[in-house]
Amino acid sequence: MAESMRGLHRTHRCTEVSRGNVGENVTVMGWVQKRRNLGSLVFVDLRDRSGLLQIVFDEKDVGSEGFEKAGTLRNEYVIAVEGAVEVRSGAVNENLKTGDIEIRAKSLRILSEALTPPFPIEEECSTKEELRLKYRYLDLRRPNLQRNLAVKSRVAILSRNFMQEQGFLEVETPILVKSTPEGARDYLVPSRIHPGNFYALPQSPQIYKQLLMCSGFDRYFQIARCFRDEDLRADRQPEFTQMDMELSFADVDDVIEVNEKLLAYLMKEICDVEVKLPIRRMTYAEAMDRFGSDKPDLRFGMELHDVSGAVRDCGFAVFRNALEAGGSVRGLTVKGQAGMPRKKIDSLVEFAKTYGAKGLAYLAVQEDGSYKSSFAKFMTEDELAALVKAMDGEPGDLLLFAADKNKVVFDSLGALRVELAKRLEMIPENTFEFVWITEFPQFEYSEEEQRFVAMHHPFTMPMDEDLPLLDTDRGAVRAKAYDIVLNGCEIGGGSVRIHQSDVQAKMFECLGFSKEEAEERFGFLMNAFKYGVPPHAGLAYGLDRLVMLMTGADNIREVIAFPKVKDASCLMSGAPGRVDEVQLTELKIAVSEQDGAGE
């Protein structure tokens, strides 16, 4: 039966007890990690958030009743122990912070009993993630998850302190906002007081932080909850945390300068890693050309080669047709892999197909200089030699090619480059490579909507020299936008904002908004701009994603206390769920049953 804490006060967490406390009486509380009954003695490993501490129960010290009680302890029982700190009588455990001491118990209280957990509470757990997420409150007892969340807490606290020193004010922005869909879908919240009307949950504090600049706050900062109703991946969640900022009277260099200082500070404090400043910069065009990605992983080489010129007049129709259609032919040189089995090459082809490629062409340069290839019979010896030279190929190398529209070529080879690095173990551990990607395209063309859409958002300022292109060549307009990338993962992004009303009106026009639509969606922001708005710029980090990389976690769910799974549901609570008819009636909402609904 569970006992109360009456009269007890915890004096130390488990790993706060040290050799310096030998001879002292202490009170510790926590969960039973393991119990070992040796007959005359009972040993218990006690666990709390700080770590493990060994407790020794001897009938001479705790009495027959206390010793009998110690023998009934099971894993995950919650207990309180009073006792004396002693030097460990057995072998020292070098793997534990408290491995040289133990507590000789004088009294024991069982504060809570526990059922046998559905999986072991231990550092490395091979249990399927679905089961762990169903019992997330147990999963969170595992030391590695507790460390991850402790790091996240520390990053938030350090960031707040740093930003305050840099002159930023922390200001909260609304959670119930107006829906202004442009990009990811909004989560909608029905209004009971205004039937038929809906709030949206914010995808970011974007408009409000711009309004704060209009209000003269100069430098704003917030750790903000954000929501996006989009398909999930390993590094995405429907609700997430942004570390958000905005600066007045600032341009690109001003934002980058303060953020490089912040990143260097956090990396030193959290990971004990020195970040060399300034962080390298790379334009979007260069990143795509060299790595096929706007978030390149710079921890390894293997860059893309554009061989379009070398194969323009060759006899291989796949290459020639792609070029005639306005695309390109590019490749990867995989050093020393000419002997890769055909089965593995075929698996790479299938991988590339998931990114839109119709396939991959390959050419293995044998040690004797001969070729093993899927297309060599369509090309002359001179054409093949020119192609190998354009790829910087050498005997022993495997050359892989994609030929298609540039987007398909970049997407497939960019992803393949990273996949190959993982398979061939080319990525060094405990390495952090930052890079700023700058000068993004202002627009991207949506085949689905048959119009240009904003690559970032409608408030991003074009490069000054590209403003005339808004009327003549929108696809060539570059934005004053920038992303910060770490180890091939975008951890933050931002831009200089449009603060001139004529440029903003032109931007809405380019995006296909009528004056009425622009007024309906963004009128309150445009009205604010009529009363004097400073030039301003900002950036937001995905805090969860940054902490994921800092802790070496494989998945963003490992740094979020109660995450959702890929269908945006919570396996633990069952959210989302049905609501009572009374609630729907109050909101004047009728739910139509879809085929299979509720099954």
LOVEXSE-936559 format. One line per 4 residues: number of its first residue (from 1); their letters; for each residue z negated, y, x of C-alpha. Coordinates in nm, 3 decimals. Layout:
NUM	a	Z,Y,X | ...
***
This chain:
1	maes	0.000,0.000,0.000 | 0.090,0.344,0.129 | -0.198,0.559,0.252 | -0.235,0.937,0.258
5	mrgl	-0.240,1.173,0.556 | -0.574,1.323,0.450 | -0.771,1.436,0.753 | -0.483,1.366,0.994
9	hrth	-0.280,1.618,1.189 | 0.009,1.524,1.414 | -0.064,1.656,1.761 | 0.259,1.553,1.936
13	rcte	0.608,1.427,1.869 | 0.675,1.098,2.040 | 0.839,1.227,2.357 | 0.610,1.529,2.381
17	vsrg	0.348,1.285,2.512 | 0.374,1.246,2.888 | 0.187,1.125,3.195 | 0.014,1.462,3.194
21	nvge	-0.164,1.358,2.872 | -0.320,1.040,3.019 | -0.680,1.011,2.901 | -0.627,1.238,2.600
25	nvtv	-0.655,1.134,2.236 | -0.341,1.210,2.038 | -0.206,1.155,1.686 | 0.159,1.056,1.652
29	mgwv	0.364,0.974,1.342 | 0.706,0.824,1.283 | 0.907,0.515,1.197 | 0.860,0.164,1.334
33	qkrr	1.165,0.088,1.548 | 1.046,-0.256,1.658 | 0.730,-0.470,1.643 | 0.639,-0.746,1.892
37	nlgs	0.339,-0.967,1.810 | 0.204,-1.141,2.118 | -0.099,-1.289,1.945 | -0.375,-1.098,2.118
41	lvfv	-0.174,-0.776,2.126 | 0.080,-0.611,1.894 | 0.335,-0.374,2.049 | 0.522,-0.121,1.834
45	dlrd	0.803,0.112,1.937 | 0.746,0.428,1.733 | 1.046,0.653,1.667 | 1.076,1.012,1.554
49	rsgl	1.343,1.277,1.605 | 1.244,1.324,1.968 | 1.272,0.958,2.074 | 1.060,0.644,2.127
53	lqiv	0.698,0.586,2.227 | 0.523,0.252,2.280 | 0.201,0.184,2.085 | -0.038,-0.097,2.180
57	fdek	-0.267,-0.247,1.914 | -0.567,-0.445,2.042 | -0.825,-0.586,1.799 | -1.104,-0.458,2.028
61	dvgs	-0.983,-0.101,1.970 | -0.864,-0.096,1.606 | -1.091,-0.361,1.457 | -0.988,-0.676,1.273
65	egfe	-0.861,-0.488,0.967 | -0.652,-0.247,1.173 | -0.517,-0.530,1.389 | -0.424,-0.734,1.082
69	kagt	-0.251,-0.429,0.938 | -0.054,-0.381,1.262 | 0.068,-0.738,1.232 | 0.225,-0.659,0.893
73	lrne	0.436,-0.369,1.019 | 0.811,-0.400,0.970 | 1.106,-0.194,1.086 | 1.125,0.153,0.924
77	yvia	0.765,0.155,0.800 | 0.631,0.510,0.836 | 0.298,0.512,1.018 | 0.037,0.743,1.170
81	vega	-0.148,0.636,1.484 | -0.450,0.786,1.659 | -0.513,0.670,2.011 | -0.553,0.735,2.382
85	vevr	-0.266,0.798,2.623 | -0.260,0.545,2.908 | -0.035,0.456,3.199 | 0.181,0.169,3.082
89	sgav	0.019,-0.166,3.163 | 0.350,-0.355,3.180 | 0.678,-0.278,3.352 | 0.800,0.083,3.341
93	nenl	1.106,0.138,3.119 | 1.331,0.370,3.319 | 1.559,0.420,3.018 | 1.289,0.592,2.812
97	ktgd	1.147,0.941,2.860 | 0.807,0.789,2.779 | 0.874,0.467,2.970 | 0.574,0.503,3.201
101	ieir	0.306,0.556,2.933 | 0.179,0.405,2.608 | -0.070,0.485,2.334 | -0.366,0.252,2.296
105	aksl	-0.425,0.272,1.921 | -0.768,0.343,1.775 | -0.659,0.374,1.410 | -0.350,0.302,1.201
109	rils	-0.237,0.428,0.865 | 0.073,0.300,0.686 | 0.210,0.613,0.520 | 0.511,0.441,0.361
113	ealt	0.648,0.089,0.345 | 1.021,0.017,0.371 | 1.275,-0.238,0.260 | 1.484,-0.404,0.530
117	ppfp	1.768,-0.156,0.603 | 2.127,-0.273,0.528 | 2.214,-0.212,0.895 | 2.016,-0.166,1.217
121	ieee	1.891,0.184,1.298 | 2.009,0.204,1.656 | 2.217,0.418,1.893 | 2.536,0.215,1.886
125	cstk	2.600,0.073,1.542 | 2.900,-0.151,1.470 | 2.845,-0.141,1.093 | 3.146,-0.021,0.894
129	eelr	3.142,0.352,0.833 | 3.172,0.308,0.454 | 2.837,0.127,0.442 | 2.673,0.378,0.674
133	lkyr	2.795,0.669,0.461 | 2.666,0.502,0.145 | 2.321,0.498,0.307 | 2.370,0.822,0.498
137	yldl	1.997,0.904,0.489 | 1.943,0.588,0.697 | 2.247,0.649,0.917 | 2.110,0.992,1.003
141	rrpn	1.803,0.828,1.157 | 2.022,0.703,1.441 | 1.949,0.897,1.762 | 2.311,0.990,1.840
145	lqrn	2.364,1.155,1.500 | 2.034,1.340,1.529 | 2.139,1.466,1.874 | 2.475,1.582,1.734
149	lavk	2.310,1.782,1.458 | 2.058,1.924,1.703 | 2.348,2.045,1.920 | 2.511,2.202,1.615
153	srva	2.189,2.385,1.532 | 2.160,2.510,1.888 | 2.522,2.629,1.896 | 2.458,2.831,1.579
157	ilsr	2.138,2.988,1.716 | 2.290,3.069,2.056 | 2.600,3.217,1.892 | 2.395,3.438,1.663
161	nfmq	2.191,3.569,1.957 | 2.501,3.627,2.171 | 2.692,3.807,1.895 | 2.394,4.028,1.820
165	eqgf	2.382,4.130,2.187 | 2.755,4.212,2.166 | 2.691,4.453,1.878 | 2.788,4.231,1.585
169	leve	2.606,4.247,1.250 | 2.565,3.928,1.049 | 2.673,3.993,0.689 | 2.696,3.738,0.408
173	tpil	3.012,3.739,0.195 | 3.048,3.594,-0.158 | 3.090,3.225,-0.237 | 3.228,3.289,-0.586
177	vkst	3.553,3.479,-0.526 | 3.888,3.551,-0.687 | 4.156,3.287,-0.643 | 4.441,3.418,-0.427
181	pega	4.627,3.096,-0.342 | 4.850,3.119,-0.038 | 4.830,2.808,0.175 | 4.573,2.538,0.100
185	rdyl	4.459,2.482,-0.260 | 4.150,2.655,-0.390 | 3.852,2.478,-0.540 | 3.808,2.640,-0.882
189	vpsr	3.480,2.712,-1.062 | 3.496,2.780,-1.439 | 3.309,3.081,-1.574 | 3.088,3.024,-1.879
193	ihpg	3.050,3.395,-1.949 | 3.424,3.461,-1.916 | 3.584,3.164,-2.096 | 3.921,3.062,-1.958
197	nfya	3.859,3.244,-1.630 | 3.776,3.087,-1.296 | 3.620,3.175,-0.969 | 3.743,3.014,-0.649
201	lpqs	3.534,2.888,-0.360 | 3.641,3.079,-0.047 | 3.885,2.919,0.197 | 3.755,3.180,0.441
205	pqiy	3.583,3.520,0.421 | 3.913,3.683,0.524 | 3.951,3.961,0.267 | 3.581,4.045,0.258
209	kqll	3.552,4.080,0.633 | 3.851,4.314,0.630 | 3.677,4.516,0.360 | 3.368,4.531,0.582
213	mcsg	3.586,4.690,0.849 | 3.700,4.944,0.587 | 3.330,5.004,0.521 | 3.263,5.100,0.881
217	fdry	3.061,4.799,0.995 | 3.267,4.791,1.317 | 3.169,4.438,1.426 | 3.096,4.161,1.174
221	fqia	2.980,3.802,1.230 | 2.892,3.519,0.993 | 2.837,3.145,0.998 | 3.008,3.083,0.666
225	rcfr	3.067,2.787,0.437 | 3.434,2.748,0.345 | 3.624,2.518,0.109 | 3.979,2.384,0.102
229	dedl	4.121,2.134,-0.144 | 4.355,1.959,0.097 | 4.429,1.614,0.231 | 4.171,1.509,0.488
233	radr	4.206,1.391,0.848 | 3.960,1.293,1.117 | 3.890,1.658,1.200 | 3.894,1.801,0.845
237	qpef	3.655,1.816,0.551 | 3.684,1.979,0.205 | 3.378,2.190,0.286 | 3.317,2.306,0.638
241	tqmd	3.148,2.573,0.846 | 3.329,2.865,1.006 | 3.192,3.086,1.279 | 3.364,3.403,1.169
245	mels	3.404,3.748,1.322 | 3.597,4.073,1.283 | 3.621,4.376,1.513 | 3.733,4.732,1.438
249	fadv	3.946,4.939,1.676 | 4.051,4.616,1.846 | 4.372,4.450,1.959 | 4.448,4.102,2.093
253	ddvi	4.283,4.149,2.433 | 3.961,4.282,2.281 | 3.916,3.974,2.062 | 4.003,3.736,2.342
257	evne	3.763,3.905,2.587 | 3.453,3.873,2.368 | 3.539,3.516,2.269 | 3.595,3.401,2.626
261	klla	3.246,3.525,2.707 | 3.106,3.343,2.402 | 3.280,3.015,2.490 | 3.172,3.031,2.854
265	ylmk	2.813,3.096,2.743 | 2.809,2.809,2.492 | 2.973,2.560,2.728 | 2.722,2.639,3.002
269	eicd	2.420,2.623,2.771 | 2.525,2.314,2.575 | 2.738,2.108,2.816 | 2.639,2.257,3.155
273	vevk	3.009,2.321,3.214 | 3.139,2.631,3.392 | 3.446,2.773,3.216 | 3.667,2.963,3.456
277	lpir	3.763,3.300,3.310 | 4.004,3.430,3.209 | 4.120,3.128,3.009 | 4.490,3.064,3.057
281	rmty	4.731,3.191,2.792 | 5.053,3.033,2.672 | 5.297,3.158,2.413 | 5.373,2.943,2.112
285	aeam	5.735,2.906,2.230 | 5.625,2.781,2.574 | 5.369,2.539,2.425 | 5.627,2.384,2.193
289	drfg	5.890,2.363,2.466 | 5.657,2.200,2.721 | 5.427,1.993,2.502 | 5.585,1.970,2.155
293	sdkp	5.264,2.107,2.006 | 5.094,2.441,1.938 | 4.766,2.275,2.036 | 4.854,2.112,2.369
297	dlrf	4.614,1.881,2.549 | 4.621,2.004,2.909 | 4.397,1.734,3.053 | 4.706,1.539,3.162
301	gmel	5.070,1.609,3.245 | 5.376,1.429,3.103 | 5.553,1.734,2.965 | 5.865,1.729,2.748
305	hdvs	6.209,1.767,2.907 | 6.493,1.936,2.721 | 6.801,1.734,2.818 | 7.034,1.881,2.556
309	gavr	7.262,2.028,2.824 | 7.283,1.699,3.013 | 7.396,1.495,2.710 | 7.598,1.752,2.514
313	dcgf	7.933,1.582,2.584 | 7.811,1.225,2.634 | 7.942,0.922,2.449 | 7.617,0.843,2.266
317	avfr	7.675,0.962,1.908 | 7.304,0.988,1.822 | 7.253,1.253,2.092 | 7.582,1.430,2.022
321	nale	7.533,1.444,1.644 | 7.183,1.590,1.675 | 7.315,1.871,1.894 | 7.611,1.941,1.665
325	aggs	7.365,1.977,1.375 | 7.175,2.247,1.566 | 6.896,2.022,1.692 | 6.801,1.913,2.041
329	vrgl	6.751,1.608,2.259 | 6.423,1.595,2.448 | 6.231,1.327,2.628 | 5.913,1.209,2.797
333	tvkg	5.901,1.056,3.144 | 5.633,0.786,3.151 | 5.565,0.731,3.520 | 5.552,0.371,3.643
337	qagm	5.609,0.213,3.302 | 5.964,0.079,3.340 | 5.823,-0.270,3.294 | 5.662,-0.194,2.957
341	prkk	5.728,-0.494,2.726 | 5.981,-0.442,2.448 | 5.712,-0.515,2.188 | 5.507,-0.218,2.309
345	idsl	5.813,0.005,2.317 | 5.889,-0.097,1.959 | 5.535,0.001,1.858 | 5.597,0.346,2.010
349	vefa	5.918,0.374,1.807 | 5.725,0.296,1.488 | 5.461,0.551,1.585 | 5.728,0.821,1.630
353	ktyg	5.874,0.737,1.289 | 5.545,0.838,1.123 | 5.617,1.191,1.248 | 5.966,1.208,1.098
357	akgl	6.174,1.065,1.383 | 6.449,0.820,1.289 | 6.370,0.631,1.606 | 6.342,0.661,1.985
361	ayla	6.598,0.593,2.254 | 6.465,0.449,2.578 | 6.585,0.409,2.934 | 6.389,0.210,3.194
365	vqed	6.479,0.294,3.554 | 6.439,-0.033,3.744 | 6.304,-0.046,4.098 | 6.653,-0.136,4.226
369	gsyk	6.802,0.171,4.056 | 6.962,-0.017,3.767 | 6.897,0.069,3.403 | 6.755,-0.119,3.108
373	ssfa	6.830,0.082,2.799 | 6.893,0.093,2.425 | 7.195,0.320,2.471 | 7.329,0.283,2.831
377	kfmt	7.645,0.109,2.709 | 7.751,0.431,2.535 | 7.732,0.644,2.851 | 7.899,0.645,3.189
381	edel	7.712,0.591,3.514 | 7.747,0.959,3.598 | 7.611,1.062,3.257 | 7.316,0.829,3.296
385	aalv	7.245,0.957,3.647 | 7.258,1.318,3.522 | 7.019,1.229,3.239 | 6.768,1.063,3.473
389	kamd	6.785,1.365,3.705 | 6.723,1.604,3.413 | 6.413,1.395,3.328 | 6.286,1.397,3.690
393	gepg	6.304,1.019,3.659 | 6.243,0.782,3.950 | 6.267,0.405,3.994 | 5.984,0.247,3.795
397	dlll	5.980,0.514,3.523 | 6.029,0.471,3.146 | 6.219,0.752,2.972 | 6.179,0.802,2.597
401	faad	6.405,1.031,2.392 | 6.409,1.189,2.045 | 6.720,1.354,1.901 | 6.694,1.548,1.575
405	knkv	6.606,1.887,1.431 | 6.372,2.071,1.666 | 6.074,2.036,1.432 | 6.113,1.659,1.416
409	vfds	6.165,1.632,1.792 | 5.859,1.844,1.868 | 5.636,1.673,1.610 | 5.727,1.320,1.717
413	lgal	5.730,1.369,2.095 | 5.423,1.595,2.089 | 5.224,1.326,1.907 | 5.377,1.047,2.116
417	rvel	5.274,1.224,2.436 | 4.908,1.215,2.329 | 4.933,0.856,2.200 | 5.079,0.737,2.530
421	akrl	4.805,0.916,2.725 | 4.542,0.735,2.517 | 4.709,0.393,2.550 | 4.763,0.433,2.924
425	emip	4.414,0.581,2.980 | 4.556,0.898,3.136 | 4.294,1.132,2.985 | 3.999,1.204,3.219
429	entf	3.652,1.187,3.065 | 3.405,1.475,3.052 | 3.681,1.731,3.106 | 3.723,2.048,2.901
433	efvw	4.057,2.228,2.911 | 4.088,2.552,2.714 | 4.407,2.744,2.644 | 4.496,3.043,2.427
437	itef	4.819,3.001,2.229 | 4.967,3.342,2.146 | 5.269,3.500,1.976 | 5.300,3.255,1.689
441	pqfe	5.593,3.291,1.451 | 5.507,3.532,1.170 | 5.680,3.311,0.913 | 5.778,2.952,0.863
445	ysee	6.039,2.842,0.613 | 5.918,2.616,0.335 | 6.188,2.372,0.225 | 5.975,2.287,-0.077
449	eqrf	5.941,2.647,-0.196 | 6.278,2.762,-0.056 | 6.124,3.075,0.094 | 5.946,3.208,0.399
453	vamh	5.569,3.163,0.392 | 5.309,3.312,0.624 | 5.228,3.082,0.915 | 4.873,3.224,0.919
457	hpft	4.814,3.455,0.622 | 4.977,3.763,0.465 | 4.752,4.007,0.654 | 4.867,3.918,1.008
461	mpmd	5.031,4.200,1.204 | 5.375,4.132,1.355 | 5.437,4.214,1.721 | 5.519,4.586,1.736
465	edlp	5.861,4.530,1.893 | 5.952,4.276,1.623 | 5.891,4.502,1.323 | 6.264,4.587,1.288
469	lldt	6.340,4.214,1.255 | 6.157,4.201,0.920 | 6.482,4.326,0.766 | 6.731,4.140,0.984
473	drga	6.589,3.814,1.122 | 6.254,3.714,0.974 | 6.256,3.375,1.143 | 6.245,3.547,1.483
477	vrak	5.944,3.770,1.408 | 5.642,3.695,1.625 | 5.286,3.759,1.509 | 4.987,3.910,1.684
481	aydi	4.818,3.578,1.619 | 4.625,3.359,1.860 | 4.458,3.018,1.858 | 4.200,2.888,2.101
485	vlng	4.263,2.522,2.184 | 4.029,2.275,2.354 | 4.148,1.933,2.470 | 4.441,1.932,2.229
489	ceig	4.235,2.044,1.930 | 4.252,2.388,1.770 | 3.892,2.508,1.753 | 3.960,2.862,1.637
493	ggsv	4.226,3.107,1.539 | 4.278,3.463,1.437 | 4.502,3.765,1.447 | 4.533,4.138,1.453
497	rihq	4.544,4.251,1.089 | 4.789,4.483,0.920 | 4.617,4.812,0.851 | 4.922,5.021,0.754
501	sdvq	5.001,5.013,0.382 | 5.379,5.032,0.434 | 5.378,4.733,0.672 | 5.156,4.536,0.432
505	akmf	5.389,4.615,0.140 | 5.684,4.499,0.351 | 5.500,4.179,0.435 | 5.440,4.101,0.067
509	eclg	5.809,4.164,0.004 | 5.909,3.925,0.284 | 5.683,3.658,0.134 | 5.849,3.690,-0.204
513	fske	5.574,3.874,-0.390 | 5.675,4.129,-0.648 | 5.477,4.455,-0.648 | 5.303,4.332,-0.961
517	eaee	5.208,3.998,-0.804 | 5.080,4.166,-0.488 | 4.874,4.407,-0.699 | 4.735,4.123,-0.913
521	rfgf	4.625,3.917,-0.612 | 4.531,4.173,-0.350 | 4.510,4.507,-0.528 | 4.143,4.563,-0.447
525	lmna	4.215,4.525,-0.074 | 4.518,4.754,-0.088 | 4.318,5.017,-0.276 | 4.050,5.006,-0.008
529	fkyg	4.316,5.071,0.255 | 4.398,5.402,0.083 | 4.062,5.546,0.191 | 4.095,5.514,0.567
533	vpph	4.102,5.177,0.739 | 4.060,5.126,1.115 | 4.287,4.895,1.314 | 4.103,4.562,1.316
537	agla	4.133,4.204,1.434 | 3.931,3.887,1.414 | 3.890,3.519,1.476 | 3.715,3.221,1.319
541	ygld	3.603,2.895,1.477 | 3.573,2.564,1.303 | 3.209,2.513,1.402 | 3.208,2.143,1.311
545	rlvm	3.523,2.081,1.516 | 3.385,2.268,1.818 | 3.061,2.069,1.810 | 3.258,1.745,1.768
549	lmtg	3.431,1.814,2.101 | 3.114,1.930,2.274 | 2.929,1.611,2.179 | 3.222,1.377,2.245
553	adni	3.220,1.253,1.885 | 3.536,1.076,1.764 | 3.522,1.214,1.412 | 3.409,1.537,1.250
557	revi	3.191,1.333,1.013 | 2.968,1.255,1.311 | 2.852,1.618,1.327 | 2.810,1.684,0.952
561	afpk	2.491,1.571,0.781 | 2.644,1.462,0.451 | 3.024,1.440,0.487 | 3.295,1.341,0.243
565	vkda	3.547,1.062,0.301 | 3.928,1.087,0.292 | 3.952,1.118,-0.086 | 3.696,1.404,-0.076
569	sclm	3.427,1.190,-0.239 | 3.067,1.132,-0.128 | 2.988,0.761,-0.099 | 2.615,0.829,-0.105
573	sgap	2.579,1.051,-0.415 | 2.895,0.951,-0.601 | 3.031,1.309,-0.614 | 3.256,1.416,-0.774
577	grvd	3.141,1.281,-1.109 | 3.180,1.327,-1.480 | 2.974,1.590,-1.660 | 2.819,1.596,-2.005
581	evql	3.030,1.702,-2.301 | 2.772,1.973,-2.368 | 2.849,2.132,-2.033 | 3.223,2.121,-2.099
585	telk	3.178,2.270,-2.443 | 2.976,2.559,-2.301 | 3.256,2.625,-2.055 | 3.519,2.585,-2.330
589	iavs	3.696,2.321,-2.121 | 3.872,2.015,-2.261 | 3.946,1.724,-2.027 | 4.259,1.526,-2.102
593	eqdg	4.244,1.157,-2.012 | 4.501,1.049,-1.755 | 4.629,0.693,-1.728 | 4.365,0.501,-1.538
597	age	4.113,0.784,-1.559 | 3.760,0.664,-1.508 | 3.868,0.323,-1.382
***
